[in-house]
C-alpha cells in the first residue's frame, strides 16, 4: 500500500477529506519520528510499538571488491507488532 492509498483509506474510514487525512498522517509520522529521535518508545496499544535499537559495530566486506570493511555502530528504528495486530493477520 502506498501513501496515497493509505490516505484514501483513512479518509474513507474516518469520514474526512483526503487533504485532512493526509495532514493527519503526516502529523502522525512526524510525531513518531521526533519521539524516536529523542529515544522514546511510541506504543499504540493493540497495534504495536516503535522503538530505537542499537546495532553494534561489526566487520563486513564490500561485495564488489571483496575488501574487508568496518561497519560502524548505528541506531535503527524498529517495530514490534502488538497482540491484536498479530492475531488479525493469522
LUMBAKE-22035 format. One record per residue (C-alpha): residue number from 1; residue in one letter; x, y, z. Coordinates in pm, whole numbers, plus 50000, padded with zeros to 5 digits. Layout:
LUMBAKE-22035
<site><pos>NUM</pos><code>a</code><X>X</X><Y>Y</Y><Z>Z</Z></site>
...
END
This chain:
LUMBAKE-22035
<site><pos>1</pos><code>x</code><X>50000</X><Y>50000</Y><Z>50000</Z></site>
<site><pos>2</pos><code>x</code><X>50137</X><Y>50338</Y><Z>49901</Z></site>
<site><pos>3</pos><code>x</code><X>50091</X><Y>50659</Y><Z>50096</Z></site>
<site><pos>4</pos><code>x</code><X>49817</X><Y>50783</Y><Z>49862</Z></site>
<site><pos>5</pos><code>x</code><X>49623</X><Y>50459</Y><Z>49910</Z></site>
<site><pos>6</pos><code>x</code><X>49663</X><Y>50483</Y><Z>50288</Z></site>
<site><pos>7</pos><code>x</code><X>49543</X><Y>50845</Y><Z>50285</Z></site>
<site><pos>8</pos><code>x</code><X>49240</X><Y>50739</Y><Z>50082</Z></site>
<site><pos>9</pos><code>x</code><X>49162</X><Y>50455</Y><Z>50325</Z></site>
<site><pos>10</pos><code>x</code><X>49197</X><Y>50688</Y><Z>50626</Z></site>
<site><pos>11</pos><code>x</code><X>48972</X><Y>50949</Y><Z>50463</Z></site>
<site><pos>12</pos><code>x</code><X>48706</X><Y>50691</Y><Z>50387</Z></site>
<site><pos>13</pos><code>x</code><X>48722</X><Y>50520</Y><Z>50730</Z></site>
<site><pos>14</pos><code>x</code><X>48724</X><Y>50845</Y><Z>50933</Z></site>
<site><pos>15</pos><code>x</code><X>48487</X><Y>51037</Y><Z>50703</Z></site>
<site><pos>16</pos><code>x</code><X>48748</X><Y>51305</Y><Z>50634</Z></site>
<site><pos>17</pos><code>x</code><X>48861</X><Y>51483</Y><Z>50322</Z></site>
<site><pos>18</pos><code>x</code><X>49174</X><Y>51342</Y><Z>50159</Z></site>
<site><pos>19</pos><code>x</code><X>49361</X><Y>51665</Y><Z>50245</Z></site>
<site><pos>20</pos><code>x</code><X>49268</X><Y>51636</Y><Z>50614</Z></site>
<site><pos>21</pos><code>x</code><X>49359</X><Y>51266</Y><Z>50618</Z></site>
<site><pos>22</pos><code>x</code><X>49698</X><Y>51342</Y><Z>50460</Z></site>
<site><pos>23</pos><code>x</code><X>49769</X><Y>51616</Y><Z>50716</Z></site>
<site><pos>24</pos><code>x</code><X>49675</X><Y>51376</Y><Z>50997</Z></site>
<site><pos>25</pos><code>x</code><X>49901</X><Y>51103</Y><Z>50857</Z></site>
<site><pos>26</pos><code>x</code><X>50191</X><Y>51347</Y><Z>50808</Z></site>
<site><pos>27</pos><code>x</code><X>50147</X><Y>51476</Y><Z>51165</Z></site>
<site><pos>28</pos><code>x</code><X>50147</X><Y>51119</Y><Z>51300</Z></site>
<site><pos>29</pos><code>x</code><X>50463</X><Y>51025</Y><Z>51110</Z></site>
<site><pos>30</pos><code>x</code><X>50634</X><Y>51345</Y><Z>51226</Z></site>
<site><pos>31</pos><code>x</code><X>50535</X><Y>51286</Y><Z>51590</Z></site>
<site><pos>32</pos><code>x</code><X>50663</X><Y>50926</Y><Z>51581</Z></site>
<site><pos>33</pos><code>x</code><X>50988</X><Y>51040</Y><Z>51415</Z></site>
<site><pos>34</pos><code>x</code><X>51050</X><Y>51313</Y><Z>51675</Z></site>
<site><pos>35</pos><code>x</code><X>50981</X><Y>51072</Y><Z>51962</Z></site>
<site><pos>36</pos><code>x</code><X>51225</X><Y>50817</Y><Z>51819</Z></site>
<site><pos>37</pos><code>x</code><X>51489</X><Y>51087</Y><Z>51770</Z></site>
<site><pos>38</pos><code>x</code><X>51463</X><Y>51160</Y><Z>52144</Z></site>
<site><pos>39</pos><code>x</code><X>51499</X><Y>50789</Y><Z>52219</Z></site>
<site><pos>40</pos><code>x</code><X>51139</X><Y>50742</Y><Z>52330</Z></site>
<site><pos>41</pos><code>x</code><X>50918</X><Y>50444</Y><Z>52250</Z></site>
<site><pos>42</pos><code>x</code><X>50583</X><Y>50503</Y><Z>52079</Z></site>
<site><pos>43</pos><code>x</code><X>50327</X><Y>50242</Y><Z>52185</Z></site>
<site><pos>44</pos><code>x</code><X>49989</X><Y>50206</Y><Z>52017</Z></site>
<site><pos>45</pos><code>x</code><X>49805</X><Y>49954</Y><Z>52235</Z></site>
<site><pos>46</pos><code>x</code><X>49694</X><Y>49655</Y><Z>52030</Z></site>
<site><pos>47</pos><code>x</code><X>49880</X><Y>49773</Y><Z>51719</Z></site>
<site><pos>48</pos><code>x</code><X>50243</X><Y>49771</Y><Z>51827</Z></site>
<site><pos>49</pos><code>x</code><X>50542</X><Y>49974</Y><Z>51937</Z></site>
<site><pos>50</pos><code>x</code><X>50803</X><Y>50178</Y><Z>51752</Z></site>
<site><pos>51</pos><code>x</code><X>51141</X><Y>50197</Y><Z>51926</Z></site>
<site><pos>52</pos><code>x</code><X>51509</X><Y>50262</Y><Z>51861</Z></site>
<site><pos>53</pos><code>x</code><X>51760</X><Y>49978</Y><Z>51876</Z></site>
<site><pos>54</pos><code>x</code><X>52138</X><Y>49997</Y><Z>51897</Z></site>
<site><pos>55</pos><code>x</code><X>52329</X><Y>49798</Y><Z>51637</Z></site>
<site><pos>56</pos><code>x</code><X>52685</X><Y>49708</Y><Z>51737</Z></site>
<site><pos>57</pos><code>x</code><X>52986</X><Y>49779</Y><Z>51519</Z></site>
<site><pos>58</pos><code>x</code><X>53087</X><Y>49481</Y><Z>51309</Z></site>
<site><pos>59</pos><code>x</code><X>53313</X><Y>49380</Y><Z>51028</Z></site>
<site><pos>60</pos><code>x</code><X>53183</X><Y>49306</Y><Z>50681</Z></site>
<site><pos>61</pos><code>x</code><X>53303</X><Y>49317</Y><Z>50324</Z></site>
<site><pos>62</pos><code>x</code><X>53245</X><Y>49522</Y><Z>50012</Z></site>
<site><pos>63</pos><code>x</code><X>53059</X><Y>49289</Y><Z>49772</Z></site>
<site><pos>64</pos><code>x</code><X>53223</X><Y>49445</Y><Z>49466</Z></site>
<site><pos>65</pos><code>x</code><X>53584</X><Y>49438</Y><Z>49577</Z></site>
<site><pos>66</pos><code>x</code><X>53559</X><Y>49167</Y><Z>49846</Z></site>
<site><pos>67</pos><code>x</code><X>53761</X><Y>49407</Y><Z>50062</Z></site>
<site><pos>68</pos><code>x</code><X>53706</X><Y>49382</Y><Z>50439</Z></site>
<site><pos>69</pos><code>x</code><X>53544</X><Y>49691</Y><Z>50594</Z></site>
<site><pos>70</pos><code>x</code><X>53438</X><Y>49800</Y><Z>50940</Z></site>
<site><pos>71</pos><code>x</code><X>53069</X><Y>49886</Y><Z>50975</Z></site>
<site><pos>72</pos><code>x</code><X>53007</X><Y>50150</Y><Z>51241</Z></site>
<site><pos>73</pos><code>x</code><X>52760</X><Y>50113</Y><Z>51525</Z></site>
<site><pos>74</pos><code>x</code><X>52421</X><Y>50266</Y><Z>51448</Z></site>
<site><pos>75</pos><code>x</code><X>52082</X><Y>50341</Y><Z>51594</Z></site>
<site><pos>76</pos><code>x</code><X>51800</X><Y>50189</Y><Z>51388</Z></site>
<site><pos>77</pos><code>x</code><X>51421</X><Y>50225</Y><Z>51413</Z></site>
<site><pos>78</pos><code>x</code><X>51229</X><Y>49905</Y><Z>51487</Z></site>
<site><pos>79</pos><code>x</code><X>50865</X><Y>49800</Y><Z>51511</Z></site>
<site><pos>80</pos><code>x</code><X>50726</X><Y>49526</Y><Z>51734</Z></site>
<site><pos>81</pos><code>x</code><X>50371</X><Y>49418</Y><Z>51644</Z></site>
<site><pos>82</pos><code>x</code><X>50111</X><Y>49401</Y><Z>51920</Z></site>
<site><pos>83</pos><code>x</code><X>49893</X><Y>49101</Y><Z>52000</Z></site>
<site><pos>84</pos><code>x</code><X>49580</X><Y>49236</Y><Z>51832</Z></site>
<site><pos>85</pos><code>x</code><X>49771</X><Y>49301</Y><Z>51507</Z></site>
<site><pos>86</pos><code>x</code><X>49938</X><Y>48959</Y><Z>51520</Z></site>
<site><pos>87</pos><code>x</code><X>49605</X><Y>48787</Y><Z>51579</Z></site>
<site><pos>88</pos><code>x</code><X>49440</X><Y>48981</Y><Z>51295</Z></site>
<site><pos>89</pos><code>x</code><X>49698</X><Y>48854</Y><Z>51046</Z></site>
<site><pos>90</pos><code>x</code><X>49669</X><Y>48483</Y><Z>51136</Z></site>
END
